[in-house]
Amino acid sequence: MKNANNRENKKKKNIYRRALYYFDIWLSKGTLSTILFLITFTAVLVFIIGLLAVLFGGQESLAQSLWNTMNHAFDPGVLSGDTGSRVFLFLMLLATLVGVFFLAMLIGLINDGIQSRVSELSKGIEAVVESDHVVILGFNESTFIIIAELIEAYRNQGGRRNAVVIMDQLPKEEMDDRIRIEFPDTGNLVIVCRSGSICSNKDLHRCSIETCKSIIIAANHDFETIKSILACTKILNEAGETNAYITSVIYGRENEHAARIAGNDASEDEDLFSVKNDRLELLMMENTVSKIMTHTCRQNGLSQVFTELFNFSGHEFYIARPEKNEKLYEKVCGMTIRQINRCLDNTTAIGIIQKDGSVLIADPNTVVLEEGCKLLLFQEDDDTVIPIEEKTVNYTPPTERYIPEPLSILIIGCNEKLPYILREMSNYLTPGTIVYLASDPEDLDHWLTDDIIEDMLAKNIDSAVKVQRKDTLQQDGAKKRKKETRIDDHKYIYGLLTETRPQYVLTLSPDKLQDDEADEKALKLLLYCKNYKNMHPEAEFGVTCEMRSIENQQLAEGTMASDFVISRSIASLMMSQIAENRELREVFENLLCNEGFEVYMKPAKYYMDLRGGKPIDLFSVQDAVAEKGEILIGYKKKSQNRDTSDGAEPLIVLNPARLQNGAAAEVSFSEEDEFIVLSEDMNIRA
């Protein structure tokens, strides 16, 4: 008997637990299921009370009883006018209490449901409903640069919805707040943030990358970038018909091959700074920054030119489509680049996109715009270009011939870019040039060996270019004992500048240090160089400084450095441009390759006779540069005001308007000014 009772109690407990289990499952489905349960439970109670009112309360019909019971449940005030038996009044009071309980629960559930929904939306876990948008994967300093560029790019595209979707593992509210503070006015750009992993297929689908225009991967580390490339490539390939592509950057050369495999890329050309395939545009930042540093450290102010070329602010590269520029193509088709530029006002033609899609930037006297080719322009906005009547030119040829002189270049600091910088320099340096390397001996031993230096300078071995180390280990007086000097010691730097007498100084960011520590050392070196020049007015050298943070660079702008190179900034600018126009990848590649046309700043006096200081119209200036087989894209005057002191900042003007009030614009140049040109090398042909 006892066992039977135990079995019965156990059975009752199991039924109770099973009921609670299924009840918990039902409620876990969300607010709507809870409300449905509440309505069902209340309806059952109302029906039972209405039925009891018919059986014991004297009500004549079930329908009338149910109606009265429901009125009492949802309107407690009805109870005050009730008459009838005590049983009926008790049942109606019970119905009123059920109604009060139901309404209170319902209001609470609806309020909780709304708050829960708002909380879910604020987490950024909902799918994006956009098309032809740009997706940015990663939220860091690079992301802000990219957003600023896209805002500028879309500023003149009114009437069209332009959207960018940003995904990172940070909370959506935090990303929204930081963007709102940084960009109070986003112009025509709608910015949508989503929280999730940039390597997760599920999270990437929420960004609607199948319908996007392009994807920019701005991860903090190469491994994250490779995983994201792998995930995005898989989704895009599965989507099939989409034309979306990925733009990304790899900072470490050792990760390049893995990134190419992740993007289904089989190219093995190590000399390219970027690699092209159907889905991936990969920028090799180590090569790119090395090339830019090589150019800027020998041409003060060139980093400003590169920044202008790579961003959407000011003037940038555009491809003139025949369907949008019918009048232009009718006018200039069949002309050389030199002739075309005589027919353009505030636009400069620099080359063509050939029928096979390849970019041709070469001697403007030989490159012809043929039928089926597209014109590559340098201008302020992607507007329709209206040609003008071909202008006549008049200038006096130069009296001086350009003879390159040997240089003294001082490189302070050492990192993984140093071997590539030296390799690039071997293509440009004049015979007799000496490159001094000042760094900790351990770093130099790690990145450079005699074999490496010989290999890097093999192309230029006949030019007698010398590489001399200036280690921080020195002899300690008569004791013949070596002591170590810190690279950022001011006495060591002053002695180094006195000994080497450089025309150009390049400071490299130590790779062993964190960003702020590396920038702190760079800022010290800049201050030492500035003070040295104050103490030695005869010393004339420009400083190109590698820094890691834009904020620190802005602080350092008050020093004497004329050029700053920030790897992440350059990468972000280039990715923004390529994400908007995939064809620009090859344009950048051409301008940064040591073969073909590159960007140079050359003395103006070797292009035309500047004696007398008379104003010269810019059509003639452009034609004088074309006579040398080069393309003018701007000029650099020694100072913005010719009457200012020698310390005044130089004035750099890119793509100057050649007409002013309908007449040819004229500018006065001195022999100290320079032209910014696209040319094959540093020499100027006679």
N, C-alpha and C positions, 0 to 999 in steps of 0.2 A: 504493500500500500504506500509505504514511504517512497519507494523508488518510482512508483507511478506519479505521485505528487511532484517529485523532483523533475521527472520528465515533462510534466505539464507546465511547471514553472519555467523550466529551461526553454520550452517551446514558446511560451509567452514572451520571454526575454528576447528570443531570436526574432519573433515577429516585430517586437518593439524596435530592436536595433535595425532590422531590415527596413522598417518604415522610416526611421531617422536617416538611414543611409540614402534611400531614394529621395527623401525630402531634401537632404543636403545637396545631392546631385542636381536636383531641379533648381534650387536657389542659386547654385554656383553658375548657372547659365547667364545670370545678369539681372539687371533691373526689370526688364520686360517680363521675364518669367516670374519674378517675385510679384509683380503687379497682377499678372494673370492668376496666380495662386490666391492672392488676396481677394480678387473679384469673385473667383469661384467659391472660396470659403464663405464670403459674405452672402453670396446668392443662396448657398445652401442653408445658411442660418435664417435668412429672410423667408425662404420657402417653408422651413420647419416651423418658424414662429407663426407664419400665415396659416399653415395647416392646423396648428394647435388652436389658433383663434377661431377657426371654423368648428373644431370639435368641442372646445370647452368655453369659448368666449362668446358664443351666440351669433357669430357671423353667418349670413345666409348663403353666400357663394364663395368658392375658393378664389376666383378671379378678383372679386371685390376685396377679399381679405388680403390677398397678396399685394394689391395696389396700395391699400391703407398701410400695410406693414412697410412697404418700400418708402412711402411718404414719411413715415415716422423715422425710418433709418437715415434718410438724407435731409430731413428738415425737422430738427428737434422742437421747433416752435409749435408744430401741429399737436404735440402732446397736451398743451395747455387747454385745448378746447375739447378734449375727449370726454365722453360719457359712456357708461356701460358697466358691466360687472367688474368685480375686483380682478378676476382672472384675466379679463380682456385688457384692463388698464395695466396689469403687471406685464402682460405679454408685449404691449405697446411700449412700455418703459424699457423692457429688455431689447426691443427692436431699435429704440432710440440709442441705447448704449452701444449696441452693435454698430450703428451708423457712425457714432462719434469715434469709436475705435477705428472703423474703416477709413473715414476721412483723414484722421490724424496720421494713420499709417500710409495712406496714399500720398498725402502731401510730403511726408518725410521721404518716401521712396522716390518720388519725382524729383525732389530737391537733390537727393543723393545721386540720382541718375544723371542729372544735369551737371553737377559738380564733377562726377566721375568722367563724364564725356569731355568736359572742358579740360580736365586734367590729362586725359589721354591725348587730346589734340595738342596740348602744350608740350607733350613729350616728343612730338614729331615722329610718330610711328605710322601715320596714315600714308597711303599711297599718293603719289603726285599725279595729277591729271594735267599734263603739259605735253606739248609737241614742239619740235624744232627749237629746243632749249639747250643751254649749256649746263653740263653737270660738273661740279667741282668736288672731288673726293679728297677730303682733308681740310682742317681748319687751323691755320697758323699764320705766321707773318706773311708768307707767300700768298695766302688766300686773299688778304687785304689788298695786296698789289694787283692781283688778278681782277678782283671786284672793281677796283678803281679804274683799271684799264677798260673793262667791259662797260662801265657806266659812261666813260668818255666815248667809247666806240658807238654806243647806241644813242648818244645825246641828240644827234641830228636825224634820228629815224622815228619821227613822230607818226602816230596813227597805226603803229604795228606793235603787237604785244611781244616784248622781249623778256625772257625769263632765264634765271640762273638758279639751279638747285644745288645746295651745298649739303654734303653729308659728312658727319664725323661722329665719334662716340661721345662727344661732349653733349650736355643737355641742350635741348633746342632753345630754352629760354635764355641760357647764357650766350649762345651764338647770336640770337636775335638782338639781345641787349648790346653786345659789342658792335654789331653791325650798325645798329641805330645810332650809337654814339659816334662811331667813326664816319658814317655816311648819312648825315641828316637828310640829304637830298640825293636820291638814287636816280633822278631823271626819268627816263623811259624804261628803266630796268626794274623788273619785279624779282625780289630775292626771296627764295623759299628755303628754309632750313629743315633738315631731317636728321634725326639721331639714329645712328646705326654703325655697323662695321663696314668699312670700305672694301673688305675682302669677302663679305657674305653675299651669296647669290640672292637670298631672300631679301636682304636689305637693299641691294642694288636694284632689284626689280621695283622696289617702292619708289625709286628715283625716276622710273620710267625711262631707263637708258635705251630701250629699244626704239623709242620715238624721238630721242634727242638728236641734236645736230652734231655735238662733239662732247668728249669727256676729257677733263683736265685732272690728272692725278697729282696732287700737291701733298704727298705724304712726307712725314718727317724723316723716314729712313728708307734706304733702298729696298730692304726686305719687304716692308709694307707695300712699296711701289710694285715690286715684282708680283706679289700675291694679288694685288688689285688688278694689275694688267692681265693676269691669268683669268681672274673671275670675269672681268669685263669682256675680254676677247671671247670667252665661251658663250656668254649671253648674246653678244652681237652676232656671232656666227650662227647660233641657233635661231636668232630672229630672221636671218636670211636676207630679206630685201632692203634692210636699213643701210643707209650710206654713212652712218655715224662712225667716227674714228676716235682713237685715243691719242692724246698728247701728254707725254710724260718726260721726266728727266731722271737720269741716273747720275749720281755724284761719284761713286766709286768705280774705277775702271774694272776692278775685279768682278763687279756685278753685271757688267754689260752683257756678257754672253747669256747669262740666265734670263735677263730681261728680254733679250731677242727671242729666246726659245719660248718664253711665256707669251709673247706677242706673235708667235708663228713666223718669226723672222729668221731667214737663213743667211742674211748678208754677213760677210766677214771682212768688209773693207774698214780697217782700223783707222784710216786717215779721215774718214767722214766724222763730223761732229754730230750728225744725226743719221738715222736709218729709216728708210721708208718701206712700208709694206701696205697691204690692203686695209689693215685696221690700226696700225700703230705708227705714230711719229715720235721717235725716241731721240731726245737730246742728250748727248754725252757732255755733261757740264765740265768735266775735267779738261777735255780738249777745247771746248768753246772758251772758257775763261782764260786758259793759257794763251790762246790766240789773241784774245782781246787785250790781255796784259802785255803781250809782246808788242802790240801796236801802240797802246797808250803810253807805255813807259818810255817810248822814243818820240812821242808827239803829244806834248802837253795840251790838254783840253779835249783830246779825242774821245775820252770816256763820255763827255757831254754829248758829243755827236752820236756815239753808239746808243746812248739812252734815248735820244730823239728818234733814231732810226727804228728802235725796237718797241717804242710805246705808241699809244693812240693819241697822246697829247701833242699838238703841233703837227709836224709833217711826218708822213709815213708812206710805205709802199702800197700801191694799189694796182690792180690789173684792169685796164680799160676794156670793157666788153664791147664788141662791135654793135650789138643790139641796143646798147645804151648810149653809144657815142657815134651815131651814124655820120654826123657832119664832120667829126674829127677824122674818121677813117676815109671819108670821101676826099678830104683835103690832103692827108699825109700818106696815104697808102702808096707804096713805091718809093718813098723818100728814105734817106739815111737818117740815123738818129741825130746827126749834126743839123741836117736840114729841118727836121721836125722841131727841134728846140728853137729854131728861129721863128716858128709859128705858134709858140706857146708863151703865155704871160706868167701865170703863177704856178706853173706845173713844169716839171723837168722829166723828159723821157730818158730812161737810163738803159733800156734794153727791150727785148721781146720774148714772149713765150712762143716757141716754135710749134709747128703743127703736131709734133710728136709729144708735146707737153714739156719739153726741156727748156731751161732758162738760158738765154744767151745775153751776156753783158760783156761787151768787147769794144774795140775801137769804133767810136761813133761815126767815123768816115766810111766804114765798111759794112756795118750792120744795117740791113734794109728791112723795112716793114713790108712783108709780102702778103699777098692774099691768103687768108686762113690763119695768119699769125695774130697774136694779141700783144698790145703795147703795155710795157711795164713802166708805170709812172711813179714819180715822187711828188706828192702834193699833200695839202692840208686835210681835205675831206674827200670822200668817195662821191664827188659830184660829177655831173656831166661836164666834159671838157669842151669848151668852145674855142676853136682855133682862130687865130688872127692872121692878118696878111703877113707874109714872110718879110722880116725886117732885114735891112742892109746893115752891114757892120763895117767899122773902121777903127783900126788900132795900129800902133807902131810896134813892130816886132821887138823882142828884148835885145839888149846890147850885151848882157852877161850870159854866160853859159854855166849850167849847173854842174858843179864838181863835188861829189859827196866827200865828206871829211871823216876821218876816223873818230870814234866816240870813246868816251869813258862812261861805263854804266855800272852803277853800284846796286847790287841786290842784297837787301838786308832781311834776314830770316830765311826759313826753308820749310817747305812742305812738299806734298806729292806732286804739285804742279811744276816744281822747278825743272825737272828733266824735260818736260814738254815745252816750257818757256825757252830753255836753251836750244832745244831742237828747232823751234820756230825762229828764234833769233838767227840761227845759222843760215837761214834763207835770205836774210835782209841786211846783215851788218856789213859795214864798209871795211876794207882791208886796213889793218892797224888798230882796229877796235879792241879794247880790253874790257872784259866783263869781270867785275870783282864780286866774289861771293862772301858775304859776312854772316856767319851763323855759328851755332854750337857745333863743334867738330863731330859729335856723335850723329847729329842730324845730317850733316853733309856726307859723312861716311855711309850713312844708310841709303841716301837717295842718289849719291853720285860716286862713281868710281872712275879711275882713269880710262877704263875700257868704254864706259858709258859716254864720257865726254868726247873721246875720240870718235865714237860712232855718231854722236849727235852733230859734231862739227865736220864730219867727213865731206859733206857736200861743199863746204866752204873752206877746206883745208888750205887751199892755195892763197887764201886771203889773209892768212896769218892772224886770225882772230884768236885772242888769248883768253883763257879762263884762269883767274888767280883766286885762290882761297885766302880769306882773311879771318882765320879762326879766332875764337875768343880765348884761346890758350896762348899765353905770352910768356916770354922769359922774365923771370923775376930778378933783375939786376945781376950782380956778380955771382950770385949763388947758383945761377944756371938751373934754377928750378922753375918748373912751369906752374903758373897760377892761372886760374880761370877768371875771366871777366864776364859779367852779365851782359847779354846782348842789348839790354835797355839801359846800360850805364852811360850817362851823358858824356863822361870823359872819353870813353871808348868811341862813341859816335863822333864826337868832335875831332878826335885824332884820325878816325877813318875818313871823314870828309876832307880833312886837310891833306892826307896822304894820297887819296885817289883822285881828288879834284874832278868829281863826276859832272857830266852834263845832265844826266838823268839818274834818278834814284827810284828804285822799286822796293816796296816793303811787302813781304809775304806774311800771311797769318799763320802762326804756329799750329800745326794740326793736333798737337798733344794737349792743347788747352781748351777750356770751355769758351763759348762765344764771348762772354763779357771779359774774361781774362785776356783773351787774344786781342780784343779791341782796346783794352786798357794799355797793352804794350804798344799797339799801333799808334794810339793817341800820344803816348810818351815820345815815340820816335818822331812824330810830326812836330811836336813842340820843340824838341831838340833841334830839328832841322830849321825850324823857323827862327829860333834864337841864334843859331850859327850864322844864318844869312844876315841877321841884324848886326852881328859882330863882324861879319866879313862881307861888306857890300859888293866886293868884286866877285864873290861866288855866285855863279849863275847856274842853277840847276832846278829842274822841276821834279816834283815828287808824285809818284803814282802809288796809292795805298790800297791794299786789299783789306776790307773790313767785312764783318759778318752781319752786323745789325744796321738797319737803316737809321734807327734812332741815334746810335753812336756816330754814324756818319754825319748826321745833321749837326751834332755837337762839334765834330771835327772840321766842319766847313769853315770855321773861323781861323784855322791854321793856314799854312802856306801851301798845302797840298792842292794841286790843280786837278787831280783825277782820283776818283774812288771807284773801286771795282768790288761789287757785292754779288757773290755767286748766286744767292737765292733771288735777289732782285732781278738780275739778268735773266735767270731761268724763268721767272714769273712773267716778265715782259714778253719774252719770246713765245712762251706757251700761250699767252693771251692772243697774240697775233696769229699764230698757227691755228689755234682753235677756231678763229673766225675765218681764216682763209688758208686752206691746206697747201696751196701752191706756193705760199711764202717760205715754206721750209727750204726749198731748193734755192730761193733767192738769198736767204741768210747763209746757206751753205756756200754759195758762190762767193759772197762778200767776205767770208771768214777763212776760205781755203787759201793756201799759199800759192796756188796756181790760179791764174785768171785775175780779174779786176777786184781790187780791195779798196778800202777807204784810207786815204792819206791826207795829210795837211802839208802843203808845199809852199815855199816862198813865192809870193806873187811876182816878184821882180824878174823871175825867169820865164814868164809868159808874155810879158809886154813891157814896153818902156814906161816906167812910172815917174821919170824925172820931171820935175816941175809941179807935181802934185795936182794936176788938172783932173777934174771929174771925168770918169769914163762910163759910158752907158753899159748896162749889164748884158745886153745882147752881144756887144763886142767882147766883153770879158768872157762870156760863155764860148764864143767862137774861137777866141785865142787859146782857151784850154782845149777845145776840140781839135785845133790845129796840131796840138802835141799828142793827139790820139787818146785824150782823156775826157772825162765828163765832169763838169762843174756841178756840185750840189750845194755849195755855200761858200762862205768866206769867214775868216777870223781876223779882226782888227786888234791891234795890240791893246787898245783900251777903248771903252765906250766913248770917252771924250778925249780928243787928241791933246787937250790942254792939261789933262790930269797927270798925276805923278806916275813914276814907273811902277808903283805898286798897285795901280788900278787893275781891276779885273778885265780880262779881254772880252771883247764882244764877238760872239759866235752867231752868225745868221745862216740858217739853212733855207734853201729854196727861196731866195729873195724874189719879190715881185719885180718883173722887168719893165712894167709900165706904171707910170704915175700920172694920173689926170690925163690919160690918153697919150702921153709922150713917154719916150724911153727914159727909165729911171737911171740916174747917174750917181756914182759913188766915188769918193776920193780915196785912193789907196797910197800907203807909204811902202817903202822897201822892206819894212819890218812886218808887214801884214802877210797873211797866208791865204791861199785858196784851198777849200776842202773839195777834194776830187775823188773820183773813182778811176783808178789807174792800175796797170799791171805790176808796177814796182815803184820804188822810191825815186828812181832816176827820172830826169826830165830830158826828153830827146831834143836834140838841136833843131 
